[in-house]
Amino acid sequence: MSVPMSLNGKVALVTGGSRGIGAAIVRLFVQAGAKVVFNYQRAADAANQLVAELGVDHCFAVQADLSNIASAGPLVEAAVAKFGAVDIMVANHGLWPPEDIPINEIPDEHWRNTLSINLDSVFGLIKHTVAQMKQQGRGGHIVLISSTSGQRGEAFHVDYSASKGALISMTKGLATELARYGIYVNAVAPGWVNTDMSASTLVDPKADALIYQQIPLGRVGKPEEIAAPVLFLCTPMAGFITGEIFNVNGGAVLVG
């Protein structure tokens, strides 16, 4: 008996796919048989290297600055133009400002920038992806990368927590709205993961010790450990799962 974890015949769009969690998702999806379009903002060398590694017949990189609603439409169009469809969309891109800022000191432009990247552009991606999936008439999967911070909050990072909490609410509402079309909507909520985005904090011995105290498994995650649940949610193995917040954070969401 074969285990149905294949994505053969599927086309996936993965945002922020040149490095970290996004690159791990791109690799795993291609290994599972999907054709993958991913975007990058500035990391052209890393994106080109990933395409060379996986093969131009299997994946395609697009430069796209996902910083507002309008930037999302052309990326979805590029995926359709390249591989003819979009069956899976993973909104993985995002911004975590590493500096601690009290709420009364957060500049308006700081708040707006975080929300524009982490929330507005995701809204645009979902809007255009759903339109494409409805036109195709064969359902699909949407996975939003949220965060532990979006569930329990994070002091001095209210902008980030608000944006990731909003993705959780979107997941629940859209799952009920889109189920009739065979479109599944789920979220994966990582905690601390060893990526470029978290590197500046994880190299600080004091912060590092505090972080480890809040993770029952006693370590930070690996990008591949986030990619695997994302793959699962896009396969028939997850055929009765929608509107779920899939915690992949070493138990950290239970602490603090």
TORVOMI-178927 format. One record per residue (C-alpha): x, y, z negated; residue in three letters. Coordinates in pm, whole numbers, plus 50000, padded with zeros to 5 digits. Example, Ala and Ser with C-alpha at 12.3 -4.5 7.8 and 13.67 -1.06 7.14 Angstrom:
2
east=51230	north=49550	up=49220	mipa=ALA
east=51367	north=49894	up=49286	mipa=SER
***
This chain:
256
east=50000	north=50000	up=50000	mipa=MET
east=50147	north=50335	up=50103	mipa=SER
east=50126	north=50637	up=49874	mipa=VAL
east=49952	north=50928	up=50056	mipa=PRO
east=50203	north=51207	up=49991	mipa=MET
east=50257	north=51284	up=50358	mipa=SER
east=50196	north=51620	up=50525	mipa=LEU
east=50233	north=51484	up=50877	mipa=ASN
east=50049	north=51700	up=51130	mipa=GLY
east=50012	north=51991	up=50886	mipa=LYS
east=50140	north=52346	up=50928	mipa=VAL
east=50241	north=52530	up=50612	mipa=ALA
east=50315	north=52895	up=50546	mipa=LEU
east=50542	north=52952	up=50244	mipa=VAL
east=50628	north=53303	up=50130	mipa=THR
east=50963	north=53386	up=49973	mipa=GLY
east=51104	north=53071	up=50124	mipa=GLY
east=51470	north=53153	up=50173	mipa=SER
east=51590	north=53086	up=49818	mipa=ARG
east=51499	north=52939	up=49480	mipa=GLY
east=51156	north=52783	up=49437	mipa=ILE
east=51049	north=52884	up=49786	mipa=GLY
east=51342	north=52711	up=49955	mipa=ALA
east=51277	north=52398	up=49748	mipa=ALA
east=50914	north=52399	up=49865	mipa=ILE
east=51017	north=52445	up=50228	mipa=VAL
east=51262	north=52154	up=50208	mipa=ARG
east=51014	north=51921	up=50040	mipa=LEU
east=50733	north=52008	up=50281	mipa=PHE
east=50954	north=51939	up=50582	mipa=VAL
east=51064	north=51610	up=50425	mipa=GLN
east=50694	north=51525	up=50386	mipa=ALA
east=50637	north=51583	up=50758	mipa=GLY
east=50498	north=51937	up=50774	mipa=ALA
east=50603	north=52214	up=51006	mipa=LYS
east=50682	north=52516	up=50792	mipa=VAL
east=50694	north=52888	up=50856	mipa=VAL
east=50849	north=53091	up=50576	mipa=PHE
east=50931	north=53454	up=50525	mipa=ASN
east=51228	north=53632	up=50380	mipa=TYR
east=51280	north=53998	up=50299	mipa=GLN
east=51656	north=54064	up=50296	mipa=ARG
east=51820	north=53719	up=50269	mipa=ALA
east=51862	north=53663	up=50644	mipa=ALA
east=52174	north=53450	up=50605	mipa=ASP
east=52008	north=53216	up=50356	mipa=ALA
east=51697	north=53192	up=50575	mipa=ALA
east=51896	north=53111	up=50887	mipa=ASN
east=52100	north=52854	up=50699	mipa=GLN
east=51782	north=52682	up=50578	mipa=LEU
east=51642	north=52667	up=50933	mipa=VAL
east=51970	north=52524	up=51058	mipa=ALA
east=51963	north=52263	up=50781	mipa=GLU
east=51606	north=52150	up=50847	mipa=LEU
east=51588	north=52200	up=51224	mipa=GLY
east=51418	north=52456	up=51445	mipa=VAL
east=51150	north=52205	up=51541	mipa=ASP
east=51043	north=52176	up=51178	mipa=HIS
east=51068	north=52524	up=51034	mipa=CYS
east=51078	north=52889	up=51136	mipa=PHE
east=51187	north=53199	up=50943	mipa=ALA
east=51017	north=53537	up=50972	mipa=VAL
east=51142	north=53864	up=50827	mipa=GLN
east=50851	north=54020	up=50639	mipa=ALA
east=50841	north=54269	up=50355	mipa=ASP
east=50534	north=54160	up=50160	mipa=LEU
east=50484	north=54479	up=49964	mipa=SER
east=50122	north=54566	up=50048	mipa=ASN
east=49798	north=54426	up=50185	mipa=ILE
east=49866	north=54519	up=50547	mipa=ALA
east=50198	north=54332	up=50560	mipa=SER
east=50029	north=53993	up=50522	mipa=ALA
east=49831	north=53974	up=50847	mipa=GLY
east=50127	north=53970	up=51089	mipa=PRO
east=50293	north=53689	up=50889	mipa=LEU
east=49988	north=53465	up=50920	mipa=VAL
east=49970	north=53551	up=51290	mipa=GLU
east=50337	north=53457	up=51331	mipa=ALA
east=50274	north=53114	up=51179	mipa=ALA
east=49984	north=53050	up=51415	mipa=VAL
east=50185	north=53173	up=51713	mipa=ALA
east=50474	north=52940	up=51628	mipa=LYS
east=50299	north=52617	up=51531	mipa=PHE
east=49935	north=52673	up=51631	mipa=GLY
east=49762	north=52664	up=51292	mipa=ALA
east=49784	north=52723	up=50918	mipa=VAL
east=49671	north=52427	up=50705	mipa=ASP
east=49858	north=52518	up=50386	mipa=ILE
east=49953	north=52855	up=50239	mipa=MET
east=50180	north=52883	up=49937	mipa=VAL
east=50212	north=53235	up=49794	mipa=ALA
east=50547	north=53202	up=49623	mipa=ASN
east=50702	north=53547	up=49665	mipa=HIS
east=50702	north=53790	up=49377	mipa=GLY
east=50887	north=54042	up=49166	mipa=LEU
east=50986	north=54013	up=48799	mipa=TRP
east=51148	north=54338	up=48682	mipa=PRO
east=51409	north=54219	up=48430	mipa=PRO
east=51424	north=54536	up=48219	mipa=GLU
east=51208	north=54554	up=47905	mipa=ASP
east=50984	north=54863	up=47919	mipa=ILE
east=50728	north=54963	up=47652	mipa=PRO
east=50382	north=55027	up=47794	mipa=ILE
east=50396	north=55399	up=47714	mipa=ASN
east=50718	north=55436	up=47912	mipa=GLU
east=50629	north=55244	up=48228	mipa=ILE
east=50642	north=55483	up=48526	mipa=PRO
east=50331	north=55477	up=48742	mipa=ASP
east=50538	north=55382	up=49046	mipa=GLU
east=50688	north=55085	up=48857	mipa=HIS
east=50341	north=54950	up=48780	mipa=TRP
east=50220	north=55011	up=49135	mipa=ARG
east=50524	north=54842	up=49290	mipa=ASN
east=50484	north=54525	up=49084	mipa=THR
east=50111	north=54501	up=49155	mipa=LEU
east=50158	north=54576	up=49525	mipa=SER
east=50407	north=54293	up=49572	mipa=ILE
east=50267	north=54036	up=49329	mipa=ASN
east=49896	north=54091	up=49383	mipa=LEU
east=49801	north=54315	up=49677	mipa=ASP
east=50008	north=54124	up=49931	mipa=SER
east=49876	north=53791	up=49799	mipa=VAL
east=49521	north=53918	up=49849	mipa=PHE
east=49612	north=54002	up=50208	mipa=GLY
east=49767	north=53660	up=50264	mipa=LEU
east=49463	north=53480	up=50128	mipa=ILE
east=49225	north=53698	up=50331	mipa=LYS
east=49398	north=53625	up=50663	mipa=HIS
east=49474	north=53262	up=50580	mipa=THR
east=49113	north=53187	up=50490	mipa=VAL
east=48993	north=53350	up=50813	mipa=ALA
east=49230	north=53124	up=51008	mipa=GLN
east=49130	north=52812	up=50815	mipa=MET
east=48760	north=52880	up=50867	mipa=LYS
east=48822	north=52926	up=51237	mipa=GLN
east=49008	north=52593	up=51253	mipa=GLN
east=48721	north=52420	up=51071	mipa=GLY
east=48928	north=52149	up=50905	mipa=ARG
east=48975	north=52283	up=50552	mipa=GLY
east=49311	north=52353	up=50398	mipa=GLY
east=49509	north=52416	up=50084	mipa=HIS
east=49610	north=52739	up=49912	mipa=ILE
east=49855	north=52731	up=49623	mipa=VAL
east=49937	north=53046	up=49429	mipa=LEU
east=50253	north=53058	up=49219	mipa=ILE
east=50149	north=53219	up=48890	mipa=SER
east=50345	north=53206	up=48564	mipa=SER
east=50336	north=53119	up=48197	mipa=THR
east=50344	north=53496	up=48149	mipa=SER
east=50009	north=53524	up=48325	mipa=GLY
east=49847	north=53301	up=48064	mipa=GLN
east=49993	north=53411	up=47732	mipa=ARG
east=50127	north=53757	up=47823	mipa=GLY
east=50479	north=53891	up=47791	mipa=GLU
east=50577	north=54185	up=47572	mipa=ALA
east=50739	north=54474	up=47761	mipa=PHE
east=50636	north=54320	up=48095	mipa=HIS
east=50266	north=54405	up=48111	mipa=VAL
east=50288	north=54473	up=48485	mipa=ASP
east=50418	north=54125	up=48562	mipa=TYR
east=50178	north=53950	up=48323	mipa=SER
east=49882	north=54140	up=48466	mipa=ALA
east=49971	north=54048	up=48822	mipa=SER
east=50022	north=53679	up=48744	mipa=LYS
east=49709	north=53665	up=48528	mipa=GLY
east=49513	north=53808	up=48818	mipa=ALA
east=49632	north=53520	up=49038	mipa=LEU
east=49484	north=53277	up=48787	mipa=ILE
east=49147	north=53451	up=48803	mipa=SER
east=49165	north=53456	up=49183	mipa=MET
east=49237	north=53083	up=49184	mipa=THR
east=48926	north=53004	up=48981	mipa=LYS
east=48693	north=53231	up=49173	mipa=GLY
east=48818	north=53135	up=49518	mipa=LEU
east=48808	north=52763	up=49440	mipa=ALA
east=48432	north=52779	up=49391	mipa=THR
east=48382	north=53013	up=49687	mipa=GLU
east=48583	north=52808	up=49936	mipa=LEU
east=48508	north=52450	up=49831	mipa=ALA
east=48218	north=52431	up=50078	mipa=ARG
east=48470	north=52485	up=50359	mipa=TYR
east=48703	north=52211	up=50237	mipa=GLY
east=48960	north=52471	up=50130	mipa=ILE
east=49130	north=52383	up=49802	mipa=TYR
east=49271	north=52663	up=49584	mipa=VAL
east=49506	north=52587	up=49296	mipa=ASN
east=49783	north=52762	up=49106	mipa=ALA
east=50115	north=52637	up=48976	mipa=VAL
east=50241	north=52818	up=48667	mipa=ALA
east=50616	north=52787	up=48611	mipa=PRO
east=50798	north=52909	up=48304	mipa=GLY
east=51169	north=52983	up=48310	mipa=TRP
east=51334	north=52837	up=48620	mipa=VAL
east=51699	north=52854	up=48721	mipa=ASN
east=51673	north=53093	up=49018	mipa=THR
east=51829	north=53418	up=49134	mipa=ASP
east=51535	north=53612	up=48989	mipa=MET
east=51600	north=53489	up=48635	mipa=SER
east=51980	north=53470	up=48655	mipa=ALA
east=52051	north=53808	up=48493	mipa=SER
east=51851	north=53707	up=48184	mipa=THR
east=51971	north=53348	up=48161	mipa=LEU
east=52337	north=53457	up=48151	mipa=VAL
east=52272	north=53669	up=47839	mipa=ASP
east=52361	north=53438	up=47545	mipa=PRO
east=52112	north=53599	up=47304	mipa=LYS
east=51823	north=53592	up=47551	mipa=ALA
east=51920	north=53245	up=47663	mipa=ASP
east=51903	north=53107	up=47309	mipa=ALA
east=51562	north=53267	up=47251	mipa=LEU
east=51429	north=53125	up=47578	mipa=ILE
east=51541	north=52774	up=47492	mipa=TYR
east=51370	north=52795	up=47152	mipa=GLN
east=51040	north=52853	up=47330	mipa=GLN
east=51062	north=52550	up=47560	mipa=ILE
east=50978	north=52218	up=47393	mipa=PRO
east=51181	north=52024	up=47652	mipa=LEU
east=51482	north=52235	up=47559	mipa=GLY
east=51591	north=52353	up=47904	mipa=ARG
east=51482	north=52570	up=48194	mipa=VAL
east=51330	north=52418	up=48505	mipa=GLY
east=51484	north=52341	up=48842	mipa=LYS
east=51330	north=52475	up=49165	mipa=PRO
east=51270	north=52118	up=49283	mipa=GLU
east=51061	north=52053	up=48972	mipa=GLU
east=50822	north=52329	up=49077	mipa=ILE
east=50815	north=52224	up=49442	mipa=ALA
east=50702	north=51868	up=49364	mipa=ALA
east=50368	north=51964	up=49201	mipa=PRO
east=50305	north=52212	up=49485	mipa=VAL
east=50343	north=51926	up=49734	mipa=LEU
east=50114	north=51702	up=49528	mipa=PHE
east=49838	north=51963	up=49526	mipa=LEU
east=49846	north=51978	up=49908	mipa=CYS
east=49804	north=51603	up=49962	mipa=THR
east=49510	north=51358	up=49945	mipa=PRO
east=49644	north=51250	up=49605	mipa=MET
east=49492	north=51575	up=49472	mipa=ALA
east=49167	north=51532	up=49662	mipa=GLY
east=48945	north=51603	up=49359	mipa=PHE
east=49145	north=51895	up=49220	mipa=ILE
east=49059	north=52257	up=49290	mipa=THR
east=49059	north=52569	up=49073	mipa=GLY
east=49329	north=52419	up=48852	mipa=GLU
east=49619	north=52597	up=48680	mipa=ILE
east=49899	north=52341	up=48696	mipa=PHE
east=50148	north=52418	up=48418	mipa=ASN
east=50508	north=52327	up=48504	mipa=VAL
east=50704	north=52491	up=48225	mipa=ASN
east=50844	north=52229	up=47990	mipa=GLY
east=50557	north=52283	up=47747	mipa=GLY
east=50642	north=52653	up=47702	mipa=ALA
east=50282	north=52762	up=47750	mipa=VAL
east=50199	north=52584	up=47423	mipa=LEU
east=50451	north=52785	up=47222	mipa=VAL
east=50470	north=53150	up=47125	mipa=GLY
***
